[in-house]
Amino acid sequence: MTRIIELREQQARIHTNARAKLEEITDKTPEDRAGEINAEFDAMMKDFDRLQGVIDREDRLARVQDALTAPDPRRPLLGQEGRGSDEGQPVTYREAFREWLAAGGATGDMRPEARSVLQQGFQQVEKRVQTVGTNSAGGFTVPTELQAVLIRAMKLWGPMYDEDICTTMATASGGPLPMPFIDDTAKVAAAQTEGATLTDDGSEDAVFAQRQLDSFSASTEWVRVSYELANDSIFNMEQLLGDLLGERLGRRANAWLTTGTGSGQPNGIVTAATLGVTAASATAVTSDEIMGLLHSVDPAYRASPKCRWMFHDNILLAIRRLKDGQGNYLWQMGDVRNGEPDRLLGKPYSINQDMAGTQATTARIIAFGDFGKYFVRKVGAPLIGAIQDKDFWPGFGIAGYIRLDGELADTAAVKYLRNA
């Protein structure tokens, strides 16, 4: 944490210097000099972003280190253990799976007790998910620890899979899930004359609508893992594979949940949102247009704890130069010591690299609103499997598989800014 604080302090200094540099531009500044200042500002902010990447990696490394060094309550501490059941301790499925990795998938080279645990765990999972048949060469599910790593990697890769940003729903099956909703914001109570009969003509009846969440599948396909890699990297193999599979699934899930068409795939947040503001230019955006987008969303949605901005990192670079009518910058750096994120017009934002990264004609470059109204359906837990046969031997193959869907329940809750 100390290292991260130091990096954030470096960012703060860069941020201060960059602001000072931009303040050098006035109405009297020659155009060529203004261009030089803007280039210097962009270079400073790229250094700011580089440090942010280091911060993210440091934070991720710390979590990985904690996971790798955390003691297993089912096993003695390092240096005190024997060999599993030799010391009266049962062999866990995780230990058995690691032994299978070290053996290059050859179960005959494993200890009998480890082989038994591995096979029992595989059979139990086969019954649970009701798969048909098993591979004669041996196929095994990966320990649940790897599933946790995979989910974390998916969240890191894209914001749309994060329950802190959207509303997530976990279901055991993937059948159609109706989702009723109502937008009653246009209705108001009427004045009533004393003694008069209440109007009952049906004009004020509540009108419900319905959206539906389905389930769409995504997989990593088979990833080959060599015997040498499995053997040499035995102590961090779960982390390595979890990151690899999680990033691949995360890319697909985030792209679907961002710009999915809704036909044969989720209805992405940018696709489902409604138009808030159309920029006057096809290649630039102004501070007034960004403020217009904010106020195009009803204040009731803006009060939500999940109200935020979302845009590509390239768009953030352009926004950092913008000021409001009082000369204040729209973008404000947060405070890591108090857990405060960077903000834009007082609201947090998420970087989503699956949104438009260039200010091209009609591109939907900024989304704003209550992202809690976007529902992400996660069908079961991610399924991960490892298998060895003649195509993979002496290594093995591993693959990840997920089912999900996404839909914006209330289209008035999130709006987008589109270039001309």
N, C-alpha and C positions, 0 to 999 in steps of 0.2 A: 504494500500500500504506500510506503514511503517513496518508492521509486515512481509510482504513478503520480503522487502529489508533486514531486519534483518536475516531472514532465509537464503536468498541467500548469505549473508556475512558469515554465519555459514558454508554453503556449500563451499564457497571459501577457508575457513580455512582448512576444511577437505580435499579439493582437493589439497591444497599445501602440507599438511602433508602426504597425500597418495603418491604424486609424490616423496617427499623426501624419503619415506620408500622404494619405488621401486628402487630408485637410489642406494640403498645399495647393490643391486645385481650386482656383477661384475663377470668377467671370473674366478676369484679365489674363489668365494663364494661356500662353500660346498653345495651339492645338498639338504641335509636335511634342512640347514639354508635357502636356496632359497625357499624351499617349505613353511617354516614358514613365510617368508616375504610376499610371494604371498597370503597366507591365511590372514595375517594382512591387506594387501592392499585390498583384497576382502571385508573384514569386514568393512573397512573404506568407501568403495564405496557403500556398502549396506546401511550404515548410510547416505551417500550422497543421495541415492535414497529414503530413508525413508523421509528425509527432503523435497525432491521434491514432494512426495505424500502429505505432509502437506501443501506445497505451493499451489499445485493444489486445495486442499480442501479449503484453505483460500480464494483463488481467486474465487472459485465456490460459497462459502458461501457469499462473498461480493456481487456477482452478484444477488444471491437469495435475500439477504437482501435489495438490491436496488429495486428489483422488488416488494417485499412485502411492502416496505414503500413508494414507489412512489405514490404520490397523483393521484387520478383519476380526470381529468379535468372536467368530467361530473358530479362529486359529490362534496359536500362541504368537508372541512377538518374534520378529526376526532374530535368529540366533538361539531361540529357545525351542524351535520346532524340531520334530523328528521327521518322519516321512509319512504324513497323513495318518492312516490307520495303524501304522507301526507303533505310534505313541498313544493309541486309543482314541485319536481324533478322527471323525468321519471325513471322508474326502468330499469336498463340495463340488457342485457341477462346474463352477468356474475353474477350479483346479483341474478337474478332469478335462475340460475343454482346452485349457492351456497345454496339458500333457499331449492331447491329440494334435495340437498345432506343432509342438516340438517333435512329435513323431512323424510329421509330414502327412498326417491323416491315416497312418497305418495303425489301426487299433491293436494289431497283434503285438506291437512294440510297447504297448501301455501296460501299466500294472493291472492286474486283474480287478482290483477294487475300483480303480479309476475307470476302467473300461465298463464295468457294471453300472457305475453311476451315470456315465455318459449315455449308455444305451437306455437306461431307465428314463432319464430326462427326455430323451428324444421320443420315446414311446408315449410318454405322457403328453407332450406337445402335439404329437400326431393325433392323439385321440381328441384333444381339446379343439384343434382347428379342423378336424374331420377331413384330413387330406387322404387321398386315395393312393395307397401303395407307398413303398419306400424304395430308395435306391439300394441295390444289392451291395454296392461298394461302400455304403455308409453316408448318410446325410444327417447333419445335426444342427439344431438351432443354437444360436449364440447366446451366452449368458445375458441376463437382464441388464447387467452393468453396461454392456455395449449398447443396448437400446437407449439407455439414459444419455450416453455420450452422443449417439446419433441424433436424438431429439435436440440436444443442446446445440449441436453443429448446425442443424436446420434453422434454429432460431437466430444464430449468429449470422447466417448467410442472408436471410431475408426477414424483414419486419412483419410480413403478413402472416407468418406462422406463429407469432408470439402472442400468447394470451393476455399480455399486459397492454397490447395495442388493440387487437380485435377481440370479439367475443367468441370463444371456442366452445364447441360442443363435442363431447366424446360419446359415441354410440357403439354398441356391441355389434350391430349388423349394419348393412349398407342399403337397406330398402328405402324407398322414397320417404322423405320426412317433411310433411306439410308445415308451413310456418306462417300462421295468420298474423296480420298486422293492420293497424289503422292509423290514418293521419287525420286528426280531428282539430288541427291547429286553426282552421278557417272558421270554425263554429264558435259562436258566442251566445251567452244567455241574453234573452230579450227583456226589455222593460215590461212590467206587468201593471195594468190598471187595477186599482182596488175593486174587487167584486166581479171583475171580468172573468169569463171562462178561458182556461188555458187553451191555446191553439193546439190542435191535434190533426194536422194535415199530412204528417209524414215527412215534411221537408227538412226536419231537423234530426231525422233518424241517423244513428251511427252507421257508417258504411265501412264494412270490413273488406279486406283483400287478402290474397294468399300468395305466398311464394313457396318454392319447394327446394329442399336440399337433397341432392342425389349423392352418388359416390363415384369418383373417377380414380382409376388406378395409375400408379407410376412406379417404375422400378429402375434399379441401377444396371440391370442386366448382370451377367456374371463378371466378376472382377477376379483375375488370376492372381494368386499369391504363391510365390515360389517357396520351396522347402527351405532354402537358405534364409530368406527373409523371416519366415515364421520361426526358424530356429534361433537366428541371431537376435531377433527383436522380441523375444518371448515376453519380457516384462512390460512392454508398452504396446504390444500388438493390438489389444482391445481399443486403446485410445487411437492408434493410427487408423485402424479399420473403421472405427466409429466416425472419425473426422472425414475420412474419404467418402464413405457411403452417405453420411449426413449432408455433406456439401453438395453431392450430386442430387440427392432427393430435395434438398433445400432450394437449389436453383430451379428445379422444375416446379415445386410447390409455390414458390414465391412468384414466379412468372405467371403461372395460372391464376393465382389469387390477385395479381395486379392487373393484368391485361387480358385475362381469359375471355373468350368470346361468349361463353354461356351455352354454346352448342357443342356437345361432346366433351366439354371441359367446364370448370367453374366459371361463374360470371365475375370477372375481376373487378376490383374496387374502382378502377379508372373507367372501365366499361360501364359499370352500373350507376356511377355518380351522374348528377345532372349538371348542366352548364351553369356556372356562376358568373364568370366574366370572360368576355372576348377581348384580348389585347388589341390595341390599335395597330401594333406592328407585328409583322410575321417573324421578326428576328430579335425582338427585345421586349422586356417587360418593365413597367414603371412601378414606383412605390405606391402611387395612387391606385393602380390596378390590383396590386396585392392587397391593399386595404379594402378595396371594393370586394374582393373575393371573401375576405374575412366577414364583412358585413352582409354578404349575400346569404350567409348561413344564419338561420334564426338564433337569437340569443339563448333560447332554451337548449339548443344543441351545443352552443359554445360553452355553456356552463358544465358540460359533462367532463368528468375526469379523464376521459379518453379522447377529448377533442385535441387535435393536433394537425400539423402540416405534414405533407409527404412530397418529396421531389428527389430527382437525381442529384448526385453530387456536383455535376457541372452547373446545374441551376443554382445550387447553393452558392457557388463561386460568384455568379452574377448578382445574386441577391445581397451579398455582403457589401457591395458598393452603394447600395441604395439608402437614402435618407427620407424621413418624413418631412412635412411642411415646416417643422420647427428645427430642422437640421440634425435630428437624432437618427442614428442608424437603426434600421429595422431589425438587424441581427444583433443579438446580445450574447456574450459569452457567459456560460454558467459558472457555478462554483462547486468543484468536486468535493471540497471539505464539508459542505452542507448538503451534498447530494442533489444540487440543483443543475438541471441540464441546460444546454445552450437553448436559446429561445428566439423566436421570430414574432415580433409584435406581441410579446408576452405569452405566447403559446409554444409548447415543445414541438419538435419536428423529428421525423424519421427519414433517413436516407434510404432510398429504394432505387437500386440500379436498374430495375426493370421498367422504370418510368422513362419517358422521353428525356434524353440527355442533351439534345440540341434544340435550340429555339427555332424550329422549322415551321413552315406553314401548317396551320391547323393542329399542331402538336398539343396534346394535353400535358402541360408541363408541371402544373402544381395542383395538388388535391388538398382540400381542407374541410374539416368537419368532425363530427362525432364518429370515430372509427369503431366505437362500441356497437354501432348499429350494423356493422358488417360481421356476419356470422361465418365462422370457419368450422366445418364439420370434419372431425377426425374419426374415421371408422376403425375402432380397435387400436392397438398399439402397432408401431411399425414392425413388420415381420422381417426377420433376418435369418438367413440360413447359410450353412457351409456344407460343401460336398466334395468328395474326392472320387474320381473315376479315371479311366484311362486317358481322358482328354486333359486332365489336370495333374495327374501323377508325375513326379512325387510331391508336388505342391497340392493346392486345393483351390476351389472356387468359392467365392462368397458373394452374396447379393442381398440387396435391401428392397423392400416393397411397402408401399403405403397406399391408402385409399382416403380420399378427401373430397370436399366440395366447399364452395364459398358463394355467398350471396349477400347483397345489401338489402336488408329488410325494409328500410325507410330511405327512399332515394333523395328525400329532402335533407337528410342528415349530413351528406357529404357532397360537396360541389367541386368543380375543377375550373382552372383558368386555362383557356385555349388561346393559342396564337392566332392572329388574323389569317 
